[in-house]
């Protein structure tokens, strides 16, 4: 009897194909509805976002160039984002500790990372530490900065060429500082050592602030100084500025020659450049990314924030999410290739 019922219930010729079509249409409609609901929920989420303060993880120490710059930008956050941004300093590991913390945060726009070349490009590209473009979404680049190479005032040299002559005459005696492994200044020193066939000791600190303190204290002979950190020491005699990593001289330091004027390899300028930007954990909805990008753009255009940045010697070079993501990825791949050379 059950066999007969099964036979009677079997679809007739042509009905099976029609049933498959209907099922496919039904599943397609469900999929479309699901996508619409997801997209709609993201739009609603972005419209409501943010409903509470946003945390910006800064993977460097107090007084570092990134700390000072980000404090200037986020000082007006409430005016353009609707909520304040709380800066959270998480130094250590050359920036890797703060990056790891931010990458594990919920992708809801309430935890962001102050990204920069050292911990967002150098470490992940060369050593596989920290987090890079595979772990974060690019929100915006805020600036692209370059700095000085400076020496302690009682150093046995007052210019780059004098320094190189002293290094050759005293192999292994020069002590230089960097903000951390595979940071732009660290790459510069490695490149100079390899290119000139000289040897000197490289000391890696936990950020530019520590490196500057060591230089001012005479614990190292030379080291990098970002413009915003150099301004307080302009014309004080506490630092000797050897050169500026650019094709043109810095307007506030007209007497300091450029690296090109000193006859350095043009590649050094590329290695010395460092960007600062805002990154969000991977998976953060696009509408939130766009809202954040627009808010940060307005923050950098705010007269009060600009005044703070100008006083510190820093400038804005804004890039939106898509363009920034492309530039960051290209830099990441370049560092991977350079790492293969300098790690030998």
N, C-alpha and C positions, 0 to 999 in steps of 0.2 A: 504493500500500500504506500509506504514512504517513497519507494522507487518511482511509483506512478506519479505521486505528488511532485516529486523533484523534476520529473520529465515535463509535467504540465506547467511548472513554474519557470522553466528555462526560457530565456528570451528568444523570440522568433528571429528569423533571418533579417538582418538590418537593424534590429532593435539594439543589439549589443553595441554597435558603433555609435548609435545615437545616445545610448546611456553614457558611453565614454566621453562624448563631446559635452554632454550636459555636466558631467562631473568635472571636466576640465574647466568649463566656463565658471562653474560654481567656485572651484578652487582659485581661479584667476581673480574673480570678484573679491573673494576673501582676502587674497594677497594684496590686492589694490587697496581694499578697505583698511587693512593692517598698516600699509605704508602711509596712507592718508592720516590714520590715527597717530602714528609715530611722528610724522612731520608736523601735524597739527599740535601735538603735545609739546614738541620742541619749540614751536612758535610761541605757544602760550607760556612755556617755561622761560623763553628769552624775554618775553614782554614783562613777566613778573620779576625776572632776575635783575639785580640782586635784592634780596629781602633781608640780608644781614651783612655785616662787614666781611670783606674779602682779605684773605691772608696771602701775602707775598713773601715767599721763602727766598732769602738772600744767602747764598752759600759762601759767604766770605765774612771776615771779621769787621768789627766796628771801626769806622774811620777809613775803610777801604774805598777806592774810587767808586765801586758799584754801590756801596752803602750810601755814600754821600749823594750820588746822582739819583738813585731811586727815592731817597727821602725828599729830594727837591721835586721830582715829578709827582709822587703820590701825595704831596702836601695839599693838593687841590682836588684829590680824587672824589670827595663827596659832592663837589659842585658838578661833576660831569658823569659820575657813575651812579650817584644817588646814595652811595654808602661809602664809608671810609675804607681805606686799604691799610691793613696793619702789617708793617714790615717785621718779619721774623728772621733774625740772624741765626744761621745754622752753619758755622764754619767747620772746617775739618776735611781731611782727605783731598785737599786741593779743590774742594767744591763738590766732591762726589757724595758726601754725606747729605748735604742739603738737596742735591739733585735726586738722590734715591728716595728721600722722604717725600718730595713733591710728586715724583712719578707714581708713588703708591697711593696718593690721595684720590678721593672720589672725583670722577671727571664731571663735576657739576659747576665749575667756574668759581668755586669758593676758595680754592687753593691754587695759586699760580707760582711760577718760578721766575726769578730774575736770572735769565739766561745770559751767558757770555762765552766767548771763544774758548777760554781755558777749560771750563768744566762741561760745556755743551758741545764742544768740537774736539779739542785736543785729547783729553783723557779718554772719551769713548772711542775715538777714531784710532788712536795709537795703542792704548793699553787695554781697551775693552772695559775700562772702569767708568763710573759715572753714567749718565744717560744722555743720549743724543737724539737726532731727528727720527729715530725709529720708536722713541718712547714718549715724545711730546708733540703737541700741535703748535705750530708757529702762530702766535697772535700778532706780534708786530716787532719790528726792530726800532729802537728808540735813538740810538746813536752809533756811530762807527768812529772810534777814537784812536789816536796815536799819541805817543808820549816822548819823553826825553830819556837820554842816558846820562846819568849824573855820577859824580864821584865825591868822596868826602873831601873837605877843603885842604886837609894835610896830606892828601895822596901825592905820590911822587910823579904826578903828571897832571896837566891842565887841559889837555886836548886829546882827541881820539888817536891821532898819529903818535903822540908822545906815549899814550897808554900802550899801543901795540909794540912800540920800540922797547918799553920797559918790560912787557910780557916776554918778549923774545930774549931779553938779557937776563930775565929772572923767571925761568920756566917753573910753573907750578906754584908760584908765590901769590899771584893775584887771587883775591877772593871776591866773587861777584854774587849778587843775590837775585832771586826771581820770586814771583808771587806763588810759584808752585810748579810741579812737573808738567811739561808740555804746554805751559802757558806761552803766549806770544814772546815775552822776553826770554823765557827759557829756550824757545826755539831759536831766537836770535843768537844767544850765547853758544849754543851747540853748533849753529851754522858757522859762526866766526871761528870757533875752535877747529872745525873740520876744514874750512876754507883756507885758513892761514897756517895750519899745521902747528899751532901753538897749544899750550896746555895751561889750564888754570882751574881753580876750584869753584864749582857752582853750588851755592847753598840755596835750597828751596824752602821758602817760608809759606805760611798759611795765609796768603793774600798780600796785596800790595801795601797795606797798612803796616804789617809786620816788617816787610822788606825795607820800607822807608825808615822805620824806627831804628832798624839795625844799621842803616846807612848813616843816619844822623848821629847815632851813638858810636860810630867808628868801628863797628864790628865787622863790616865788609868794606871793600875798597870802592866798589861801584855797583850801580843797580839802576833799574828803570824807575821813572817817576812820571805818573800821569799828570797832564796839565793842571787838573783841578786840585791835585795834591802838591803841585809845584808852586802854585800862586802864593801861598803864605811865606815861601822861602825866597821869593824873587828879590834880588839885590840885598839879601841879608848876609851873604858870605858863608852861610851854613852849608851850602851845596855848590858844587862846581858843575854847571850844565855843559856836558861835552858836545852833544848834538841832538837834533830833533829828527825823528823818523818821518820825514816827509820831503816832497819836492820843493815846497816853499817854507820859508821860516815862519815860526809862530808869531802872530802879530803882537803878542804881549811880551815876547822874548826876542826882539829883533837882532840882538847881538849873538844869539846862539846859532851856529851854522847847521845846515841840514846834513843828513847822513850822506846824501849824494855829493854835497860840497866837500865832504871829508873823503870822498873817493870810495865809499862803501858799495858793495854789490847791491843793485836795485832790488834784488829778491828780499833783502833784509827788511825793506819797508813793508812788503806784503806780509812777512812773518810777524812784524811788530804790531800790526793793526789788530784791534780787538773791538768787537761790537757788544752792545748791551741791548737786551730785548726782553719781551714778555712771552713766556711759554706756558701752555696748559697741559695737564695730563692727557695722554692719548685717549680718545673717545669722547672728549668734551664736544657737545653739540655745536654745529656750525653757527647757528644763530647767536649763541653766547660768545663764540670767538669773534664774530663780527661786531657785536655790541661792545666787547672789551676793546677791540682794535680802535673803534671810533672814539671811545671814551679816552683812551690813552693818547690818541692823536690830539684831542682837544686839551688834554692836560699839558702836553708839550707846547701847545700854542698859547697857553695861559701866561699873561704878562708877569704874574707873581712868580710862577714856577720858572719862567725864562730868566727872570732877574736872579733867582737863586743859582741857576745853572751857569749864567754868565759870570757871576762873582767867583764861581769855583773854576772857571776856565773851560767848561765843557760846552759842547754844542749838540744840536739835534740833527739827526739824519734819519728821518722816519721812513719805514717801509711797511706796507700792509701785509696781511697774512700770506697771500699767494706769492708775491714777489720775494718776501723775506724767506719763505720756505725754500724757494729755488736757490737763493744765494747761500743759505745755510747748508743745504745739501751739497752744493758744489764745493764749498769750503771743507766740509766733512770728508769728501772723497779726496780732495787735495792733501789734507792732513794725513790720510791713510797712506798715501803714496810717499809723502815726506818721512813719515814714521819709519818706513821700511829702510830708508837711507840712514837716518840719524840713530837708529837703535843698533846699528852694526858696530 
